[in-house]
C-alpha cells in the first residue's frame, strides 16, 4: 500500500518547489508546526494539477526514456513495422521502470513524505530531503558535458560535489544523457540485422529476383535469428543491468 501512496507523496513534495516562489505566509499541504494547511478543495486542485505533469515526469527522469528509445530502435531493426504495438512497448517500459525505480521512490517516500505527514518537517524540508534519492539516481547517469552545458546556460556556479547539483540542471542533463545512451544502444542493435539485410539484398540482386523486395525476404530471417538467440531476454536483461552496474 505504501507504493500506491508514493505518487501523491511525490506530487505534494513537488508542490513545495512551486509554493517556494510565493513570499509571505508559509502554507503547507499537510498541517505542521508554524504553517497553515491548505483546505481540502485546494489540496485537490493542487494534486490534480501536479498529476497532469506526472506522465511527463515519468517519461523524462526515469529509465522509461532509455528503455522506450531502445525498444523503438529494436522494432525498427527487426522491420516488423507495428509489431509489437506501441501500447505493448510502453507497457513493458513502464513495468521495467517501476522495477528499477522502486528502491529510489521508496527512499523518497520515507525521507520526504513520512516526516511531513507526521508533522516532523515542513514542506521545504520534506522536498529537500525527499529529492536527495532522486538526485543520487540522476547523478549516476548524467554526462559531464551535459551538466556543464546547463550550468553554463543557467549561469550557475559549478558546485563542489555532484550531490549539490540542483534538479533544474540535473533533469535536462539526464534527459540528454539518456537520449545519447539510448541511441548508442540502438545503433549497436541495428548492426546484426543490417548485415542480414545486406546479405539478402546482395543475393536477390545477383540472381535477378527484382519482383520481391529484399526487405520482405530478410524479415523472416531477422525474426528467426532474434528468436533463436532469445533476443527479448537479452535486450531486457541488458537494459535492467545497465541501471544497476553504473
ABEGO torsion letter per residue (X at the ends): XAAAAAAAAAAAAAAAAAAAABBEBBBBABBBBGBBBBBAAAAAAAAAAAAAAAAAAAAAABAAAAAAAAAAAAAAAAGAEAOBBAAAAAAAAAAAAAAAAAAAAAAAAAAAAAAAAAGABBAAAAAAAAAAAAAAAAAAABBAAAAAAAAAAAGBBBBABAAABBAAAAAAAAAAAAAAAAAAAAAAAAAAAAAAAAAAAAAAAAAGBAABBAAAAAAAAAAAAAAAAGAAAAAAAAAAAAAAAX
